[in-house]
Structures are given as C-alpha cells and as structure tokens.
Amino acid sequence: MTKLLEQAVEAARNLPPAAQEDIARIVLQLVGTDEPPVTLTPDEEAAVSASKAAAARGEFATAKQVRAVWTKHGL
C-alpha cells in the first residue's frame, strides 16, 4: 500500500460511519468490483424511473413547490 493511500485510510477512520461507507463504495467501484455503489429497493428504483420519465417530459417542480418542501422540512 502506498503512503498516500495509507494516509487516506487513516483520515477516513476518523469520519462518521456513513461517510466511511460512502468512501468504501467509491473505492470498490474504482477497483472494479461488480457490486453497485448503492443498492436500491424496488420502490426506490420505481421512483427513480418515474423521476427520469417526468424529467424527459419536461415536468419539473415549480419554485413555489420547492419552497413548500423546504419549509415543510425546516430548511
């Protein structure tokens, strides 16, 4: 292992578990594992497909709709 990679791994050890998982997925993807970086549930896959189809049709949320979502979630 190179010194730079050792430094990167040591830095990653100090991150929260979720960030460590993200880094691990990226590294595995870079080294060519066949495992996808994120596994979606069937419901999530359907939501992504529906979103892509809506975008292809030019259907996007209005600024007012986006603000309503932000307000609902305290952003």
VEXKE-576314 format. One record per residue (C-alpha): residue number from 1; z, y negated, x negated. Coordinates in steps of 0.001 Angstrom, whole numbers, m for minus. Layout:
residues N
@k->NUM w->Z v->Y u->X
...
end
This chain:
residues 75
@k->1 w->0 v->0 u->0
@k->2 w->m856 v->m3432 u->m1370
@k->3 w->1791 v->m6068 u->m1947
@k->4 w->254 v->m8300 u->742
@k->5 w->388 v->m5501 u->3322
@k->6 w->3993 v->m4776 u->2362
@k->7 w->4819 v->m8472 u->2894
@k->8 w->3119 v->m8406 u->6292
@k->9 w->5035 v->m5306 u->7394
@k->10 w->8326 v->m6802 u->6227
@k->11 w->7606 v->m10024 u->8135
@k->12 w->6741 v->m8002 u->11240
@k->13 w->10100 v->m6205 u->11068
@k->14 w->11804 v->m9491 u->11874
@k->15 w->9779 v->m10082 u->15046
@k->16 w->10783 v->m9072 u->18577
@k->17 w->9725 v->m5569 u->19652
@k->18 w->6921 v->m6848 u->21917
@k->19 w->5327 v->m8762 u->19036
@k->20 w->5675 v->m5688 u->16799
@k->21 w->3842 v->m3624 u->19432
@k->22 w->1019 v->m6186 u->19565
@k->23 w->663 v->m6141 u->15786
@k->24 w->693 v->m2344 u->15713
@k->25 w->m2106 v->m2170 u->18285
@k->26 w->m4215 v->m4627 u->16292
@k->27 w->m3688 v->m2720 u->13043
@k->28 w->m4565 v->582 u->14705
@k->29 w->m7700 v->m962 u->16146
@k->30 w->m8690 v->m2352 u->12729
@k->31 w->m8298 v->1011 u->11012
@k->32 w->m10474 v->2655 u->13625
@k->33 w->m8252 v->4728 u->15850
@k->34 w->m9852 v->5754 u->19109
@k->35 w->m6859 v->4634 u->21131
@k->36 w->m7489 v->1429 u->23063
@k->37 w->m5255 v->m1515 u->22101
@k->38 w->m3913 v->m1731 u->25657
@k->39 w->m3955 v->936 u->28326
@k->40 w->m4455 v->m444 u->31819
@k->41 w->m3236 v->1163 u->35004
@k->42 w->m5849 v->1910 u->37662
@k->43 w->m4615 v->m1133 u->39638
@k->44 w->m4962 v->m3362 u->36573
@k->45 w->m8469 v->m2025 u->35891
@k->46 w->m9430 v->m2789 u->39503
@k->47 w->m8006 v->m6308 u->39214
@k->48 w->m9960 v->m6960 u->36013
@k->49 w->m13165 v->m5664 u->37616
@k->50 w->m12613 v->m7838 u->40694
@k->51 w->m11962 v->m10881 u->38486
@k->52 w->m15109 v->m10281 u->36446
@k->53 w->m17166 v->m9903 u->39619
@k->54 w->m15738 v->m13123 u->41064
@k->55 w->m16491 v->m14969 u->37816
@k->56 w->m20050 v->m13633 u->37826
@k->57 w->m20438 v->m15095 u->41315
@k->58 w->m19040 v->m18419 u->40089
@k->59 w->m15857 v->m18104 u->42137
@k->60 w->m13057 v->m19868 u->40275
@k->61 w->m9720 v->m21296 u->41352
@k->62 w->m9665 v->m24994 u->42128
@k->63 w->m7414 v->m27336 u->40173
@k->64 w->m5194 v->m27568 u->43258
@k->65 w->m4843 v->m23773 u->43434
@k->66 w->m3986 v->m23570 u->39740
@k->67 w->m1332 v->m26299 u->40087
@k->68 w->181 v->m24407 u->43045
@k->69 w->545 v->m21265 u->40907
@k->70 w->2096 v->m23255 u->38053
@k->71 w->4529 v->m24887 u->40467
@k->72 w->5440 v->m21548 u->42013
@k->73 w->6338 v->m20156 u->38580
@k->74 w->8112 v->m23274 u->37344
@k->75 w->5503 v->m24311 u->34832
end
